């Protein structure tokens, strides 16, 4: 059996195991171990794959993950989402649909300190949905705005998924964070435009403009200053060259803790709960990353990615044809796998093809995050939709599904835009680094 055939059988076996609901990390580790035995024998497999955990844990770069996760936990526990939503609402006061616009803005701000899509959607949903429903907003608009806004949590730095991708693809964390800024801003603007278009074209989707909330001074915008401090002190420190990614994550976690304590939002119980949650999340992520390293090593040894890249290149599809095929493939994969699983499995498989098509791995990382975001809000499997549905038990899933469709169009538009103009991703990293 040729190495390429072993690789193909391994990928097929992995998909079967995942469909059988075997955890992704266990499935990837098992396939990698058995596949490497088929290629090089039992002794070689135990030596090589046994050394990978030590190599992974000795790496300094992965220490950034638990610290950014801890920063998000502290920010969430201190109630930053509520303050941020109120501040954003004051900024849009007086406009029709101000609550929906405030939700998009607050999701972008919370994503800048949280790094998780599901956490952003769940947290902002608890804050925004009751207020929008009480004000008379259509249920579909309320659910669609929060579900789509939640996806900003994994695009706007610091993003946990970008950190995982950086570890797998061996790419620079600062460059990935810089590359995500412009797409993150554009997606926020696109979502706001979708809200404005819906308000202008769909009658009765929002109530008539009510009395604007009275301005009570700059103190009411305190949450914006908190986000600026956290983002500037952590991610901003990376851009300015003051900190390494790990140092920046430590600064961000400390600032989130300090702000929460100074404002009397974090007590001993909440601090311990945040540390416990961050520890559990980190353990899960590291287990998955370890299995991914094993699977990537196995796939590279089979030469399957190079064979696949050569086969697609021979079809002469051109760069845009390749991206179109990959997008369709990822949409189908999204029906069976979660976002992290898609990134973990396909990055080592498609990297040679992406490079052969003229795109770099920094661009591919942002593209993958946008694809994962699309999967999070695509019916009937989008996880954000079910998170929101749990908070709206009186609303049917059909309403939740249809409410998010206009935002899916905005997501697809941005994917097409960065494919046609890859400079939207590469310009800022090139300028800074």
C-alpha positions in Angstrom: 0.0 0.0 0.0 1.5 3.4 -1.1 1.8 6.2 1.5 -0.7 8.3 -0.4 -3.3 5.5 -0.2 -2.6 5.1 3.5 -3.2 8.8 3.9 -6.5 8.6 2.0 -7.7 5.7 4.1 -6.7 7.6 7.2 -8.7 10.7 6.3 -11.7 8.5 5.5 -11.4 6.6 8.8 -11.2 10.0 10.6 -14.4 11.2 9.0 -16.1 7.9 9.9 -15.0 8.1 13.5 -16.2 11.7 13.8 -19.6 10.9 12.3 -19.8 8.1 14.9 -19.4 10.9 17.5 -16.0 9.9 18.6 -14.3 13.1 20.1 -12.2 14.8 17.5 -9.0 14.7 19.5 -9.3 10.9 20.2 -10.2 10.2 16.6 -7.2 12.2 15.2 -4.8 10.7 17.6 -6.0 7.1 16.9 -5.9 7.5 13.2 -2.4 9.1 13.4 -1.0 6.3 15.5 -2.4 3.5 13.4 -1.6 5.2 10.2 2.0 5.8 11.1 2.3 2.1 12.2 1.2 1.2 8.6 3.9 3.4 7.1 6.9 2.9 9.4 6.1 0.1 11.8 5.3 -0.2 15.5 8.7 0.7 16.9 9.2 3.8 14.8 5.6 5.0 15.5 6.0 4.7 19.3 9.3 6.6 19.2 8.3 9.4 16.9 4.7 10.0 18.1 5.8 9.5 21.7 8.2 12.4 21.4 5.6 14.8 20.0 3.9 15.6 23.3 7.2 16.6 24.9 8.0 18.8 21.8 4.6 20.4 22.0 4.6 21.2 25.8 8.2 22.5 25.6 7.1 25.1 23.1 6.9 28.7 24.4 4.4 29.9 21.8 1.4 27.9 23.2 1.6 29.6 26.6 -0.4 32.5 25.0 -3.6 30.4 24.8 -4.4 30.0 28.5 -3.6 33.6 29.3 -5.9 35.1 26.6 -8.6 32.6 27.7 -8.2 33.8 31.2 -8.5 37.4 30.1 -11.9 36.6 28.4 -13.1 34.8 31.5 -12.3 37.8 33.8 -13.9 40.2 31.4 -17.1 38.0 31.2 -17.3 37.5 34.9 -17.0 41.3 35.6 -20.1 42.1 33.6 -18.3 44.0 30.9 -20.9 42.9 28.3 -23.7 44.7 30.1 -21.7 48.0 30.4 -20.6 47.7 26.8 -24.1 47.2 25.5 -25.3 50.3 27.4 -22.4 52.4 26.1 -23.0 51.3 22.5 -26.7 52.0 22.9 -25.9 55.5 24.0 -23.7 56.0 20.9 -26.6 55.1 18.6 -29.3 56.8 20.6 -32.0 58.5 18.5 -31.6 56.3 15.4 -34.2 53.7 14.3 -32.9 50.3 15.2 -30.5 51.7 17.7 -30.7 48.5 19.8 -29.7 46.3 16.9 -26.9 48.6 15.9 -25.7 48.7 19.5 -25.8 44.9 19.6 -23.4 44.7 16.6 -21.1 47.3 18.1 -21.1 45.7 21.5 -20.4 42.2 20.0 -17.4 43.7 18.2 -16.2 45.3 21.4 -16.7 42.2 23.5 -15.1 40.1 20.9 -12.0 42.2 21.3 -11.5 40.9 24.8 -13.3 37.5 24.7 -12.0 35.6 21.8 -14.9 33.1 21.6 -17.9 33.2 19.3 -20.2 31.0 21.4 -19.3 33.0 24.6 -19.9 36.3 22.8 -23.3 35.2 21.4 -24.4 33.7 24.7 -23.3 36.6 26.8 -24.6 39.4 24.6 -27.8 37.4 24.0 -28.6 37.5 27.7 -28.1 41.2 27.7 -29.5 42.4 24.3 -32.3 40.0 23.4 -34.6 40.9 26.4 -34.2 44.6 25.7 -34.9 44.2 22.0 -37.9 42.0 22.6 -39.3 44.4 25.2 -38.8 47.4 22.8 -40.9 45.6 20.1 -38.1 44.4 17.7 -39.0 41.5 15.4 -37.8 38.2 16.9 -36.0 37.3 13.7 -34.0 40.6 13.7 -33.1 40.2 17.4 -31.9 36.6 17.0 -30.1 37.2 13.7 -28.3 40.2 15.0 -26.9 38.5 18.1 -26.1 35.2 16.4 -24.2 37.0 13.6 -22.6 39.5 16.0 -21.3 36.6 18.1 -19.1 35.5 15.2 -17.0 38.6 15.6 -15.6 37.0 18.8 -13.3 34.7 16.8 -12.2 37.2 14.1 -11.4 40.3 16.1 -8.1 39.7 18.0 -7.4 38.2 20.4 -9.0 35.1 18.8 -8.6 31.7 20.3 -9.1 30.0 16.9 -6.4 32.2 15.4 -4.1 31.2 18.2 -4.8 27.5 17.5 -4.3 28.1 13.8 -0.9 29.8 14.5 0.2 26.8 16.4 -0.8 24.3 13.7 0.4 26.3 10.7 3.6 27.6 12.5 2.6 31.1 11.6 3.2 34.4 13.5 0.6 35.3 16.1 1.2 39.1 15.7 0.9 38.9 11.9 -2.4 36.9 12.2 -3.8 39.4 14.7 -2.9 42.3 12.4 -4.4 40.5 9.4 -7.7 40.1 11.2 -8.2 43.8 12.0 -9.4 45.0 8.6 -11.7 42.0 7.9 -13.1 42.4 11.4 -13.9 46.0 10.9 -15.4 45.3 7.5 -17.6 42.5 8.8 -18.8 44.7 11.6 -19.7 47.4 9.1 -21.4 44.8 6.8 -23.6 43.6 9.7 -24.6 47.1 10.6 -25.5 47.8 6.9 -27.6 44.6 6.9 -29.5 45.9 9.9 -30.0 49.3 8.2 -31.2 47.7 5.0 -33.7 45.5 6.9 -35.0 48.5 8.8 -35.5 50.4 5.5 -37.1 47.6 3.5 -39.1 45.5 6.0 -42.1 47.2 7.5 -42.6 46.8 11.2 -39.3 45.0 11.9 -38.4 47.7 14.5 -40.6 50.1 16.4 -40.9 53.7 15.5 -38.1 55.9 16.9 -38.7 56.5 20.6 -37.3 59.1 22.9 -33.5 59.1 23.0 -32.0 58.1 26.2 -30.6 61.1 28.0 -26.9 61.8 27.8 -25.4 61.5 31.3 -21.8 62.3 30.6 -18.7 60.5 29.5 -18.9 58.2 32.5 -21.7 56.3 30.8 -19.2 55.3 28.1 -16.8 53.7 30.7 -17.1 50.3 29.1 -15.6 51.6 25.9 -12.6 52.8 27.9 -12.3 49.4 29.5 -12.2 47.7 26.2 -9.7 50.2 24.9 -7.5 49.6 27.9 -7.7 45.8 27.6 -7.2 45.8 23.8 -4.6 48.4 23.8 -2.7 46.9 26.7 -2.6 43.4 25.2 -3.0 43.3 21.4 -1.9 46.9 21.0 1.3 46.1 22.9 2.0 43.4 20.3 1.6 45.8 17.4 3.8 48.4 19.0 6.5 45.9 19.7 6.4 46.3 23.5 5.4 42.7 24.3 5.7 39.3 22.9 2.3 37.6 22.4 2.7 35.7 25.6 3.6 38.8 27.6 0.7 40.7 26.0 -1.7 37.9 27.0 -0.4 38.1 30.6 -0.8 41.9 30.6 -4.4 41.5 29.3 -5.3 39.0 31.9 -3.9 41.1 34.7 -5.6 44.3 33.4 -9.0 42.4 33.2 -8.5 41.2 36.8 -7.4 44.6 38.0 -10.3 46.5 36.4 -12.8 43.9 37.7 -11.5 44.2 41.2 -11.2 48.0 41.2 -14.8 48.3 40.0 -15.9 45.8 42.6 -17.2 43.4 40.0 -14.9 40.5 40.8 -14.9 38.9 44.2 -13.0 35.8 45.4 -15.7 33.4 44.2 -15.8 34.8 40.7 -12.0 35.0 40.4 -11.7 31.3 41.3 -14.5 30.3 39.0 -12.9 32.2 36.1 -9.5 30.5 36.8 -11.3 27.1 36.9 -13.2 27.7 33.6 -10.0 28.9 31.9 -8.1 25.8 33.1 -10.8 23.5 31.8 -10.9 25.2 28.4 -7.1 25.2 28.1 -6.9 21.5 28.9 -9.4 20.7 26.2 -7.7 22.9 23.7 -4.2 21.5 24.4 -5.5 17.9 24.1 -7.0 18.8 20.7 -3.8 20.6 19.6 -1.6 17.6 20.6 -3.8 15.2 18.6 -3.6 17.6 15.7 0.2 17.7 15.8 0.1 13.9 15.6 -2.3 13.8 12.7 -0.5 16.5 10.8 2.8 14.6 11.2 1.1 11.5 9.8 -0.5 13.3 6.9 2.8 15.0 5.9 4.6 11.6 5.9 2.0 10.2 3.5 2.7 13.0 1.0 -1.1 13.2 0.5 -1.3 17.0 0.6 1.3 17.4 -2.1 -0.5 14.8 -4.3 -3.8 16.5 -3.8 -2.3 19.9 -4.6 -0.7 18.6 -7.7 -4.0 17.0 -8.8 -6.0 20.2 -8.4 -3.3 22.3 -10.0 -3.4 20.1 -13.1 -7.1 21.0 -13.5 -6.0 24.6 -14.3 -8.9 26.1 -12.2 -7.0 29.3 -11.3 -6.8 30.8 -7.8 -10.5 31.8 -7.7 -11.7 28.4 -8.9 -9.7 26.8 -6.2 -11.1 29.1 -3.5 -14.6 28.5 -4.8 -14.2 24.7 -4.6 -12.7 25.0 -1.1 -15.6 27.2 0.0 -18.2 24.7 -1.2 -16.2 21.9 0.4 -16.1 23.8 3.7 -19.8 24.5 3.7 -20.5 20.8 3.3 -18.0 19.9 6.0 -19.7 22.4 8.3 -22.7 20.2 8.4 -20.7 17.5 10.1 -17.8 19.1 12.0 -17.4 22.1 14.3 -15.2 25.0 13.4 -12.1 23.9 15.4 -12.4 20.4 13.9 -12.5 21.8 10.4 -9.4 23.9 11.0 -7.5 21.1 12.7 -8.2 18.5 10.0 -7.9 20.6 6.8 -5.0 22.9 7.5 -2.3 20.3 6.9 -4.2 18.8 4.0 -4.8 22.0 2.0 -1.8 24.1 2.9 0.2 23.0 -0.2 -2.8 23.7 -2.4 -3.3 27.2 -1.0 0.4 28.1 -1.5 0.4 26.7 -5.0 -2.6 28.9 -5.8 -0.7 32.1 -4.9 -2.1 32.7 -1.4 -0.1 32.8 1.8 -0.9 31.0 5.0 -1.7 34.2 6.8 -4.4 34.9 4.3 -5.6 31.3 4.5 -5.9 31.6 8.3 -8.3 34.6 8.0 -10.2 32.8 5.3 -10.6 29.8 7.5 -11.9 31.9 10.4 -14.5 33.5 8.1 -15.5 30.0 6.9 -15.9 28.9 10.5 -18.0 31.9 11.2 -20.2 31.0 8.3 -20.7 27.6 9.7 -21.6 29.0 13.1 -24.7 30.8 11.7 -25.6 28.5 8.8 -28.9 26.5 9.3 -29.5 23.9 10.4 -26.2 23.2 12.1 -25.0 26.6 13.2 -24.2 26.4 16.9 -24.8 30.2 17.5 -28.4 29.7 16.3 -29.1 27.1 19.0 -27.4 29.2 21.7 -29.7 32.1 20.8 -32.8 29.8 20.5 -32.3 28.6 24.1 -32.7 32.2 25.1 -35.9 32.6 23.1 -38.0 29.6 23.9 -41.2 31.1 22.7 -39.8 31.6 19.1 -39.7 28.8 16.6 -36.4 27.6 15.1 -37.8 28.6 11.6 -37.8 32.3 12.8 -34.3 32.0 14.1 -33.1 30.4 10.9 -34.7 32.9 8.6 -33.6 35.8 10.8 -29.9 35.1 10.2 -30.0 34.6 6.4 -29.3 38.3 5.5 -26.2 38.2 7.7 -25.0 35.0 5.9 -25.1 37.1 2.7 -22.8 39.7 4.3 -20.4 36.9 5.4 -20.3 35.5 1.9 -19.7 38.9 0.5 -16.7 39.4 2.7 -15.2 36.0 1.8 -15.5 36.9 -1.9 -14.0 40.4 -1.2 -10.9 39.0 0.4 -10.5 36.5 -2.4 -10.6 39.2 -5.0 -8.6 41.7 -2.9 -6.2 39.6 -0.7 -4.5 42.9 0.1 -7.3 43.5 2.6 -5.7 40.8 4.7 -2.0 41.2 3.8 -1.7 45.0 3.8 -1.6 45.7 7.6 0.8 42.8 8.5 3.1 44.0 5.7 3.0 47.5 7.0 3.7 46.6 10.6 6.1 43.7 10.1 
